[in-house]
Amino acid sequence: MKRKEEYEKDEPRFQELMRRDKKVNKYYYFTNDEIEFMAKHDLVRFSEKFPAEAQNYMSW
């Protein structure tokens, strides 16, 4: 689990990525590195908006 300082530092990047509305390929809105970052930061919020990407992360 992330420490509070790390969480607060990464929150702006997470919020920016959550606003993405253009797919990077045929199926997903994010690269694998971005999916991993977002799922580790807040899987619940990530999965509510991008369920396919969250499911992909959970299958790794």
SULDAPE-V325678 format. One record per helix or strand of 3 or more residues. SS is the DSSP state (H for helix, E for strand). FROM is the first residue (numbers start at 1). LEN is the number of residues. Records with the same first field share a line. If there is no record, write none. Layout:
# SULDAPE-V325678
SS: FROM-LEN, FROM-LEN
This chain:
# SULDAPE-V325678
H: 4-15, 32-18, 51-8
